[in-house]
Amino acid sequence: ATGLGHGAENAVRVDLVCHLVLAALGDPRAPAWLERAHGQLQASAARISDPALRRGFLGNIPEHRAVTTAWAVAQEEAAGLARPLRPMSSRP
């Protein structure tokens, strides 16, 4: 068992999609949706006692990985640690 019921898993997915749409639109409500998704995900992960399974739960499920990554980026940006994206160099 992953520690996350289907209803909770869908809630994380819905919260992530809301965050992504609102962030793309520059809506100031976007961070709250990410915080909600991250909180739900972390609460569920905390119920998984095996560290390897918990890492897999957070890193191997695409939506969970997206929430975790988006949260890490948001925390880096809040701390002023985010690196600016470099444009891809064009190939000759």
Buried (B, 14 or more C-beta within 10 A) or exposed (E): EBBBEEEBBEBBBBBBBBBBEBBEEEBEEBBBBBBBBBBBBEEBBEEBEEEEBBEBBBEEBEBBEBBBEBBEEBEEEEEEEEEEEEEEEEEE
